[in-house]
Structure formats: C-alpha cells, structure tokens
Amino acid sequence: MMKWIGALLLLSATTWVGFELARKLNDRPKQIRQLKSALQILEAEILYSQAPIIEACYNVSKQLPHPVSWFFKVVSEDLKVKTDSLYEIWKKNIDAFWPLVALGENEKEILRQFGRTLGQHDFVQQQKHIQLALTHLERELEEAQDYQYRYSKMVKSLGFLTGLLVVILLI
C-alpha cells in the first residue's frame, strides 16, 4: 500500500514540475509584451508629458499588471529616497525583480542596456534608445512564442512520462 502512495506522490510531483515549466514557457511571451507596453508608456510619459523619470516610472506602474508593474513602482520609490545614480538603481532592481518573472537573460540584458541610456540624452536620442529596446524585445517575443509553441506541450508530457518511468523502475 505504501508503495502505491509513494508512486502516486512521485508521479504527481514530476507532473507538477512539467506543468510548472510549461507555465514559465507560457508566461514569457506575455511578460515580454508587458515590457514592450511599459517602454511605450515610458516613452509617452517622457516625450509627450515630459514627466521626470520618477513620475514616469510611477505612472507606468499604475498602468500595467504584476509583476512588471512592481519593477517600475520600486524604481520610482528608490529614486525618491536614494542618492544612487539612475542606472545603479535600475540595475539593482532588475536583479531583485528577475527571480519573480519568467523572462530570460536576453531580456535582462536588453533592460540593462536600456537603463544605461535612460535619462542620459535629449528627447530625440531617448526616443531612439526606447525604439531600439522595443526592437530587441520584439525579436525576443518572436523567439519566446516559437519556444512556447514548440515545447509547452512536450514539457507537460515529459514531466508525467518521467514520473511514470521512475515509478515503473521502482516497482
């Protein structure tokens, strides 16, 4: 009887891992789209409203769903109270934010590079840097959608089948 309970628990655990990995594959394109929206809103806030970075980040955080909104809210709050440079605050918050999302290292590097230029140029140059970041995120979005399409179902099945194999080997 205990063997069957253990087998069922093992099968459930590996199936859950497969579904969790598939969820990350499914969340990545959604979060990249949210980042693109965030940069577009940030562009509008900076260029058209001519809002300071603190206010622009806060306004972005109010318009987006979690977890992307958390990043911009914390950046805004840190800019109000800390004396570090904008890039240092941006980089520190990216590192703190990254474990909460399903995004990859390429998206992290795109945001880091964008953070280096944020607030360093005039409006025209800033707009060019935002457009460059949006172009890079679009490329990553296409790749993420391809991975999702290819591997999402496979990862779910692989989790279940791995558990089944282990259970069969142990019985």
Residue pairs with C-beta under 8 A, 6 or more apart in sequence:
3 171
6 170
7 167
7 170
7 171
10 163
10 166
10 167
10 170
11 160
11 163
11 164
11 167
12 163
13 163
14 159
14 160
14 162
14 163
14 166
15 156
15 159
15 160
15 163
16 159
17 159
18 155
18 156
18 157
18 158
18 159
18 160
18 162
19 156
19 159
21 155
21 159
22 151
22 152
22 153
22 155
22 156
23 102
24 102
25 102
25 147
25 148
25 151
25 152
25 155
26 148
26 152
27 101
27 102
28 102
28 103
28 104
28 144
28 147
28 148
29 141
29 144
29 145
29 148
31 67
31 68
31 101
31 102
31 103
32 103
32 107
32 137
32 140
32 141
32 144
33 141
34 64
34 65
34 68
35 68
35 103
35 107
35 111
35 137
36 134
36 137
36 138
36 141
37 63
37 64
38 60
38 64
38 68
38 72
39 114
39 130
39 133
39 134
39 137
40 130
40 134
41 59
41 60
41 63
41 64
42 56
42 57
42 60
42 72
42 130
43 126
43 127
43 130
45 51
45 55
45 56
45 59
45 60
46 53
46 56
46 123
46 126
46 130
47 123
47 126
47 127
49 56
49 59
50 123
51 59
53 79
53 86
53 118
53 119
54 76
54 79
54 80
55 76
57 72
57 73
57 75
57 76
57 79
58 72
58 73
58 76
60 69
60 72
61 69
61 70
61 71
61 72
61 73
61 76
62 69
63 69
64 72
67 97
67 100
67 101
68 101
70 97
70 100
71 93
71 94
71 97
74 93
74 96
74 97
75 89
75 90
75 93
78 84
78 89
78 92
78 93
79 86
79 89
82 89
84 92
86 115
86 118
86 119
87 115
87 116
87 118
90 111
90 112
90 115
90 118
91 112
91 115
94 108
94 111
94 112
94 115
98 108
104 140
104 144
106 140
107 137
107 140
110 133
110 136
110 137
110 140
111 133
113 133
114 129
114 130
114 132
114 133
117 125
117 126
117 129
118 126
118 129
119 126
121 129
